[in-house]
Amino acid sequence: MAKTKKTAKKKAATPRKIAAKKSPAPKLLSGGNPQIAKGYGDEPVQAYIAAMPGWKSAVGKRIDALIVRALPGVKKAVKWNSPFYGVEEGRWFLSLHVFTRYVKIAFFDGASLDPMPPGASKQKKVRYLDIHEGDELDEKQFIAWVKQAGKLPGERM
């Protein structure tokens, strides 16, 4: 018996509608801190800021804008679910972190700033600035701290 080959007709490719996948909102960790994947550059930092809950997102946008105004070439990253800022990649002078009732700004060599940011730390060099809802940020002083911090070597992390 002779075998006959069946010729398979190829179906013409029909265009499929591909629905744009909406990325799920980032998970909020303890205290409302957004869980954002580690990444370098402005994009992960902006994703973090956008995911900050409630009034804290506006604070994050303002802080980010002030840092960029003070140091236009600032490097950015998200590490350990917090935005980091530095003058060169891998050496950071400041980070933000969201807590239930406030946003904490850590100056890694804050003890060298004049005047020192108000919040003490268990670490000798670190100083904090906590911003609560309704607090008035002294932008002039904050920019002065950022400019000073940008001249220091920064912490390798």
N, CA, C and O of each residue as an XYZ file, in Angstrom:
628
protein
N       0.810     -1.165      0.000
C       0.000      0.000      0.000
C       0.862      1.240      0.000
O       1.809      1.384      0.773
N       0.503      2.096     -0.871
C       1.258      3.337     -0.977
C       0.713      4.334      0.029
O      -0.493      4.533      0.176
N       1.664      4.948      0.709
C       1.261      5.953      1.700
C       1.066      7.277      0.986
O       1.867      7.670      0.137
N       0.023      7.935      1.333
C      -0.218      9.245      0.737
C       0.085     10.322      1.772
O      -0.265     10.240      2.949
N       0.745     11.311      1.254
C       1.063     12.437      2.144
C      -0.094     13.405      2.118
O      -0.606     13.782      1.064
N      -0.480     13.785      3.290
C      -1.510     14.817      3.385
C      -0.805     16.155      3.472
O       0.116     16.348      4.265
N      -1.245     17.035      2.668
C      -0.647     18.359      2.722
C      -1.457     19.205      3.696
O      -2.660     19.415      3.538
N      -0.758     19.667      4.682
C      -1.426     20.497      5.688
C      -1.454     21.918      5.188
O      -0.444     22.485      4.771
N      -2.619     22.461      5.241
C      -2.750     23.858      4.859
C      -2.461     24.707      6.093
O      -3.022     24.505      7.170
N      -1.571     25.654      5.888
C      -1.264     26.549      7.003
C      -2.363     27.598      7.094
O      -2.799     28.188      6.106
N      -2.771     27.789      8.306
C      -3.767     28.830      8.532
C      -3.082     30.176      8.475
O      -1.982     30.365      8.994
N      -3.744     31.077      7.847
C      -3.204     32.436      7.805
C      -3.238     32.995      9.226
O      -4.235     32.881      9.938
N      -2.135     33.591      9.606
C      -2.056     34.152     10.965
C      -3.087     35.259     11.121
O      -3.124     36.219     10.352
N      -3.903     35.099     12.114
C      -4.913     36.104     12.384
C      -4.377     37.031     13.468
O      -3.924     36.578     14.519
N      -4.432     38.313     13.206
C      -3.941     39.220     14.248
C      -4.780     39.075     15.513
O      -6.010     39.070     15.472
N      -4.075     38.957     16.638
C      -4.768     38.847     17.921
C      -4.631     40.151     18.669
O      -3.597     40.819     18.647
N      -5.686     40.470     19.308
C      -5.621     41.666     20.137
C      -4.898     41.282     21.418
O      -5.280     40.349     22.124
N      -3.854     42.024     21.688
C      -3.108     41.769     22.908
C      -3.454     42.877     23.885
O      -3.179     44.055     23.656
N      -4.054     42.469     24.957
C      -4.448     43.445     25.962
C      -3.214     43.935     26.701
O      -2.346     43.150     27.085
N      -3.154     45.223     26.889
C      -2.035     45.784     27.643
C      -2.164     45.323     29.082
O      -3.191     45.513     29.733
N      -1.087     44.711     29.558
C      -1.106     44.234     30.936
C      -0.871     45.409     31.868
O       0.081     46.176     31.722
N      -1.752     45.516     32.806
C      -1.599     46.549     33.804
C      -0.804     45.940     34.948
O      -1.195     44.914     35.505
N       0.318     46.576     35.300
C       1.082     46.018     36.392
C       0.332     46.260     37.691
O      -0.245     47.323     37.921
N       0.364     45.242     38.521
C      -0.356     45.398     39.786
C       0.310     46.463     40.654
O       1.513     46.702     40.554
N      -0.482     47.086     41.492
C       0.066     48.083     42.401
C       1.078     47.401     43.306
O       0.856     46.274     43.749
N       2.190     48.075     43.584
C       3.190     47.467     44.455
C       2.603     47.148     45.828
O       1.730     47.851     46.337
N       3.101     46.094     46.390
C       2.691     45.687     47.731
C       3.242     46.702     48.729
O       4.378     47.159     48.598
N       2.437     47.048     49.718
C       2.908     47.934     50.776
C       3.358     47.076     51.946
O       2.610     46.239     52.449
N       4.581     47.299     52.363
C       5.157     46.563     53.473
C       4.783     47.230     54.789
O       3.970     48.153     54.810
N       5.353     46.782     55.848
C       5.111     47.331     57.173
C       5.202     48.848     57.166
O       6.157     49.411     56.630
N       4.224     49.508     57.752
C       4.226     50.956     57.829
C       3.824     51.651     56.545
O       3.804     52.881     56.495
N       3.499     50.885     55.490
C       3.094     51.479     54.226
C       4.247     51.712     53.268
O       4.080     52.395     52.258
N       5.430     51.150     53.569
C       6.576     51.318     52.673
C       6.365     50.474     51.415
O       6.126     49.271     51.521
N       6.449     51.089     50.213
C       6.233     50.331     48.980
C       7.337     49.300     48.724
O       8.518     49.572     48.940
N       6.940     48.136     48.270
C       7.902     47.100     47.888
C       8.195     47.265     46.401
O       7.385     46.899     45.550
N       9.352     47.816     46.110
C       9.771     48.087     44.735
C      11.043     47.297     44.477
O      11.948     47.272     45.311
N      11.109     46.655     43.324
C      12.288     45.861     42.983
C      13.524     46.747     42.918
O      13.453     47.911     42.523
N      14.657     46.178     43.313
C      15.933     46.883     43.251
C      16.181     47.335     41.815
O      15.954     46.581     40.868
N      16.647     48.572     41.664
C      16.931     49.081     40.335
C      17.674     50.394     40.413
O      17.626     51.091     41.427
N      18.363     50.727     39.334
C      19.163     51.944     39.278
C      18.558     52.924     38.289
O      18.025     52.529     37.252
N      18.646     54.209     38.619
C      18.134     55.246     37.748
C      16.861     55.862     38.293
O      16.401     55.523     39.383
N      16.302     56.770     37.514
C      15.125     57.525     37.942
C      13.848     56.680     37.948
O      12.979     56.882     38.796
N      13.729     55.739     37.012
C      12.478     54.982     36.867
C      12.058     54.234     38.139
O      10.908     54.376     38.555
N      12.933     53.444     38.776
C      12.483     52.763     39.993
C      12.188     53.736     41.135
O      11.311     53.477     41.959
N      12.914     54.849     41.188
C      12.659     55.845     42.232
C      11.279     56.466     42.017
O      10.525     56.646     42.973
N      10.946     56.792     40.770
C       9.622     57.361     40.491
C       8.512     56.342     40.774
O       7.432     56.720     41.228
N       8.767     55.064     40.513
C       7.782     54.016     40.830
C       7.559     53.949     42.340
O       6.427     53.795     42.800
N       8.633     54.064     43.098
C       8.528     54.068     44.558
C       7.690     55.260     45.020
O       6.759     55.107     45.810
N       8.031     56.448     44.517
C       7.329     57.667     44.921
C       5.843     57.584     44.571
O       4.994     57.977     45.371
N       5.530     57.078     43.385
C       4.126     56.943     42.965
C       3.368     55.964     43.860
O       2.157     56.097     44.040
N       4.071     54.986     44.417
C       3.424     53.970     45.250
C       3.346     54.367     46.722
O       2.715     53.671     47.518
N       3.982     55.478     47.088
C       3.902     55.930     48.479
C       2.442     56.266     48.787
O       1.806     56.987     48.018
N       1.905     55.763     49.885
C       0.477     55.965     50.158
C       0.131     57.391     50.598
O       0.887     58.047     51.314
N      -1.040     57.841     50.142
C      -1.624     59.103     50.584
C      -0.732     60.321     50.424
O      -0.082     60.496     49.394
N      -0.705     61.157     51.446
C       0.028     62.421     51.443
C       1.534     62.218     51.275
O       2.244     63.137     50.868
N       2.014     61.027     51.586
C       3.456     60.751     51.544
C       4.007     60.815     50.118
O       5.174     61.155     49.921
N       3.176     60.491     49.124
C       3.619     60.547     47.731
C       3.967     61.983     47.330
O       4.963     62.212     46.644
N       3.153     62.944     47.756
C       3.440     64.356     47.454
C       4.741     64.785     48.130
O       5.523     65.540     47.551
N       4.973     64.312     49.340
C       6.227     64.617     50.039
C       7.396     64.012     49.267
O       8.419     64.667     49.070
N       7.242     62.762     48.831
C       8.306     62.107     48.065
C       8.632     62.859     46.788
O       9.804     63.026     46.449
N       7.601     63.317     46.070
C       7.815     64.093     44.833
C       8.569     65.380     45.126
O       9.480     65.757     44.388
N       8.188     66.049     46.200
C       8.831     67.319     46.548
C      10.289     67.103     46.940
O      11.169     67.844     46.502
N      10.544     66.095     47.760
C      11.914     65.782     48.191
C      12.774     65.442     46.977
O      13.892     65.941     46.848
N      12.256     64.594     46.088
C      12.992     64.205     44.880
C      13.315     65.439     44.028
O      14.436     65.584     43.542
N      12.337     66.319     43.851
C      12.542     67.523     43.036
C      13.589     68.443     43.668
O      14.412     69.023     42.960
N      13.561     68.578     44.994
C      14.537     69.428     45.673
C      15.952     68.857     45.551
O      16.913     69.605     45.372
N      16.074     67.543     45.648
C      17.386     66.910     45.515
C      17.929     67.129     44.108
O      19.099     67.472     43.938
N      17.088     66.933     43.104
C      17.510     67.122     41.709
C      17.865     68.594     41.451
O      18.805     68.885     40.713
N      17.118     69.512     42.055
C      17.425     70.939     41.890
C      18.779     71.273     42.527
O      19.562     72.038     41.965
N      19.048     70.695     43.702
C      20.306     70.969     44.404
C      21.504     70.333     43.708
O      22.584     70.922     43.657
N      21.309     69.125     43.171
C      22.386     68.365     42.510
C      21.850     67.785     41.209
O      21.443     66.623     41.181
N      21.840     68.567     40.128
C      21.213     68.130     38.876
C      21.679     66.775     38.325
O      20.885     66.099     37.670
N      22.897     66.359     38.553
C      23.369     65.080     38.022
C      23.281     63.936     39.019
O      23.973     62.930     38.862
N      22.442     64.071     40.046
C      22.369     63.082     41.117
C      22.045     61.682     40.576
O      21.232     61.536     39.662
N      22.676     60.677     41.137
C      22.402     59.273     40.796
C      21.304     58.779     41.719
O      21.208     59.200     42.872
N      20.478     57.885     41.201
C      19.356     57.368     41.978
C      19.296     55.856     41.871
O      19.740     55.260     40.889
N      18.734     55.253     42.909
C      18.514     53.807     42.909
C      17.458     53.479     43.948
O      17.192     54.264     44.858
N      16.862     52.304     43.797
C      16.023     51.745     44.854
C      16.736     50.489     45.322
O      17.001     49.573     44.544
N      17.037     50.470     46.605
C      17.691     49.335     47.242
C      16.979     49.125     48.580
O      16.640     50.091     49.263
N      16.756     47.874     48.950
C      16.107     47.558     50.221
C      14.791     48.324     50.387
O      14.465     48.794     51.477
N      14.048     48.438     49.292
C      12.740     49.108     49.289
C      12.800     50.554     49.752
O      11.895     51.032     50.436
N      13.862     51.245     49.380
C      14.015     52.664     49.691
C      14.783     53.352     48.565
O      15.735     52.780     48.033
N      14.386     54.573     48.193
C      15.170     55.329     47.213
C      16.481     55.810     47.844
O      16.509     56.243     48.996
N      17.555     55.725     47.073
C      18.875     56.201     47.481
C      19.338     57.256     46.485
O      19.023     57.191     45.297
N      20.085     58.222     46.985
C      20.612     59.304     46.154
C      22.109     59.420     46.408
O      22.568     59.317     47.545
N      22.869     59.637     45.323
C      24.313     59.780     45.461
C      24.906     60.587     44.326
O      24.251     60.843     43.315
N      26.154     60.984     44.507
C      26.838     61.753     43.478
C      27.484     60.812     42.468
O      27.630     61.158     41.295
N      27.870     59.618     42.924
C      28.366     58.611     42.000
C      27.683     57.292     42.368
O      27.390     57.035     43.535
N      27.438     56.471     41.360
C      26.727     55.226     41.601
C      27.499     54.355     42.576
O      28.713     54.193     42.451
N      26.798     53.803     43.532
C      27.426     52.945     44.522
C      27.859     53.694     45.769
O      28.233     53.067     46.761
N      27.818     55.009     45.742
C      28.144     55.825     46.929
C      26.957     56.757     47.172
O      26.667     57.638     46.364
N      26.288     56.548     48.285
C      25.012     57.209     48.548
C      25.131     58.141     49.742
O      25.830     57.839     50.710
N      24.443     59.280     49.668
C      24.475     60.232     50.785
C      23.127     60.361     51.484
O      23.061     60.929     52.574
N      22.049     59.851     50.887
C      20.715     60.065     51.442
C      19.778     58.957     50.993
O      19.936     58.406     49.904
N      18.804     58.631     51.832
C      17.721     57.729     51.423
C      16.416     58.163     52.081
O      16.412     58.908     53.061
N      15.310     57.680     51.519
C      13.967     57.922     52.075
C      13.389     56.585     52.511
O      13.762     55.534     51.990
N      12.482     56.636     53.463
C      11.762     55.429     53.854
C      10.407     55.843     54.411
O      10.306     56.824     55.147
N       9.373     55.098     54.059
C       8.012     55.402     54.510
C       7.701     54.608     55.778
O       7.934     53.401     55.852
N       7.179     55.307     56.754
C       6.678     54.699     57.979
C       5.202     55.057     58.105
O       4.700     55.878     57.338
N       4.514     54.463     59.044
C       3.074     54.655     59.186
C       2.691     56.127     59.280
O       1.756     56.562     58.607
N       3.392     56.898     60.100
C       2.983     58.275     60.355
C       3.917     59.334     59.780
O       3.660     60.528     59.936
N       4.997     58.920     59.119
C       5.941     59.911     58.612
C       6.836     59.325     57.525
O       6.876     58.115     57.303
N       7.553     60.228     56.857
C       8.583     59.862     55.884
C       9.918     60.200     56.539
O      10.124     61.319     57.007
N      10.816     59.232     56.567
C      12.125     59.425     57.187
C      13.169     59.631     56.098
O      13.289     58.831     55.170
N      13.922     60.720     56.231
C      15.043     60.988     55.342
C      16.304     60.741     56.149
O      16.502     61.335     57.209
N      17.150     59.864     55.643
C      18.412     59.547     56.323
C      19.567     60.199     55.572
O      19.749     59.965     54.377
N      20.340     61.012     56.273
C      21.585     61.554     55.744
C      22.693     60.668     56.325
O      22.938     60.682     57.531
N      23.353     59.903     55.463
C      24.303     58.906     55.946
C      25.516     59.497     56.654
O      26.105     58.840     57.513
N      25.896     60.716     56.313
C      26.973     61.407     57.022
C      26.425     62.720     57.576
O      27.075     63.763     57.505
N      25.226     62.643     58.122
C      24.519     63.828     58.602
C      25.206     64.539     59.755
O      24.980     65.731     59.965
N      26.048     63.823     60.512
C      26.759     64.458     61.618
C      27.783     65.460     61.107
O      28.256     66.303     61.869
N      28.132     65.380     59.821
C      29.088     66.315     59.222
C      28.398     67.547     58.639
O      29.074     68.474     58.193
N      27.075     67.572     58.636
C      26.343     68.692     58.044
C      26.197     69.817     59.060
O      26.135     69.586     60.268
N      26.142     71.050     58.537
C      26.040     72.208     59.411
C      24.832     73.040     59.022
O      24.810     73.570     57.912
N      23.827     73.183     59.876
C      23.660     72.477     61.139
C      23.247     71.032     60.882
O      22.783     70.691     59.794
N      23.419     70.199     61.884
C      23.049     68.791     61.718
C      21.531     68.654     61.628
O      20.804     69.371     62.315
N      21.043     67.729     60.778
C      19.607     67.422     60.797
C      19.206     66.993     62.217
O      20.028     66.448     62.954
N      17.958     67.236     62.595
C      17.557     67.099     63.998
C      17.519     65.685     64.573
O      17.719     65.522     65.777
N      17.271     64.669     63.767
C      17.065     63.328     64.308
C      18.361     62.566     64.534
O      19.155     62.372     63.614
N      18.561     62.138     65.778
C      19.739     61.343     66.123
C      19.550     59.902     65.670
O      18.436     59.470     65.373
N      20.646     59.174     65.622
C      20.636     57.777     65.209
C      21.529     56.974     66.147
O      22.374     57.534     66.846
N      21.337     55.675     66.155
C      22.235     54.793     66.909
C      23.608     54.760     66.239
O      24.620     54.464     66.874
N      23.618     55.073     64.932
C      24.876     55.144     64.190
C      25.421     56.561     64.314
O      24.713     57.535     64.057
N      26.674     56.664     64.705
C      27.287     57.948     65.035
C      27.181     58.986     63.915
O      26.915     60.154     64.197
N      27.379     58.595     62.663
C      27.415     59.547     61.545
C      26.039     59.882     60.978
O      25.872     60.938     60.367
N      25.068     59.021     61.162
C      23.753     59.170     60.522
C      22.877     60.151     61.300
O      22.841     60.140     62.531
N      22.171     61.002     60.544
C      21.175     61.905     61.115
C      19.913     61.812     60.272
O      19.967     61.536     59.073
N      18.771     62.048     60.920
C      17.478     61.900     60.258
C      16.688     63.199     60.242
O      16.864     64.082     61.081
N      15.815     63.273     59.256
C      14.800     64.311     59.182
C      13.485     63.578     58.958
O      13.301     62.927     57.929
N      12.565     63.681     59.922
C      11.253     63.044     59.808
C      10.236     64.090     59.381
O      10.186     65.193     59.924
N       9.428     63.720     58.399
C       8.390     64.626     57.914
C       7.035     63.971     58.158
O       6.734     62.907     57.616
N       6.229     64.625     58.979
C       4.878     64.157     59.304
C       3.865     64.922     58.452
O       4.166     65.985     57.909
N       2.669     64.367     58.347
C       1.609     65.032     57.587
C       1.387     66.438     58.142
O       1.239     66.628     59.349
N       1.368     67.410     57.245
C       1.130     68.792     57.639
C       2.390     69.547     58.042
O       2.333     70.758     58.253
N       3.528     68.863     58.155
C       4.778     69.554     58.499
C       5.178     70.504     57.380
O       4.967     70.223     56.200
N       5.750     71.616     57.766
C       6.281     72.588     56.806
C       7.766     72.279     56.639
O       8.532     72.394     57.595
N       8.175     71.891     55.445
C       9.573     71.587     55.169
C      10.329     72.881     54.905
O       9.918     73.689     54.072
N      11.428     73.075     55.613
C      12.305     74.223     55.360
C      13.141     73.859     54.135
O      14.214     73.267     54.253
N      12.629     74.226     52.950
C      13.265     73.821     51.696
C      14.660     74.398     51.544
O      15.552     73.730     51.021
N      14.861     75.622     51.991
C      16.176     76.248     51.888
C      17.202     75.438     52.694
O      18.299     75.162     52.210
N      16.841     75.065     53.914
C      17.744     74.281     54.755
C      17.959     72.892     54.164
O      19.079     72.381     54.172
N      16.894     72.281     53.652
C      17.017     70.949     53.068
C      17.980     70.967     51.877
O      18.843     70.097     51.763
N      17.833     71.951     50.997
C      18.723     72.069     49.836
C      20.169     72.281     50.297
O      21.096     71.735     49.699
N      20.359     73.062     51.347
C      21.710     73.290     51.875
C      22.309     71.972     52.368
O      23.484     71.695     52.127
N      21.509     71.162     53.054
C      21.997     69.854     53.524
C      22.355     68.952     52.346
O      23.386     68.280     52.364
N      21.499     68.939     51.321
C      21.752     68.087     50.152
C      23.045     68.514     49.456
O      23.856     67.668     49.080
N      23.237     69.809     49.285
C      24.469     70.292     48.642
C      25.700     69.923     49.460
O      26.717     69.511     48.903
N      25.611     70.070     50.786
C      26.732     69.679     51.652
C      26.988     68.178     51.564
O      28.130     67.739     51.424
N      25.911     67.396     51.650
C      26.031     65.932     51.621
C      26.615     65.455     50.294
O      27.359     64.476     50.252
N      26.275     66.151     49.215
C      26.789     65.782     47.889
C      28.282     65.989     47.749
O      28.899     65.424     46.846
N      28.873     66.782     48.618
C      30.323     67.021     48.584
C      31.091     66.022     49.439
O      32.318     65.951     49.366
N      30.371     65.251     50.249
C      31.022     64.251     51.112
C      31.203     62.958     50.325
O      30.543     62.759     49.305
N      32.091     62.075     50.786
C      32.382     60.852     50.009
C      31.174     59.927     49.810
O      31.127     59.209     48.811
N      30.213     59.919     50.710
C      29.067     59.016     50.568
C      29.387     57.632     51.096
O      30.552     57.276     51.272
N      28.362     56.867     51.343
C      28.502     55.516     51.871
C      28.434     54.510     50.749
O      27.586     54.632     49.865
N      29.288     53.539     50.761
C      29.257     52.476     49.744
C      28.258     51.417     50.213
O      28.415     50.815     51.276
N      27.227     51.210     49.391
C      26.196     50.217     49.707
C      25.818     49.474     48.451
O      24.963     48.589     48.491
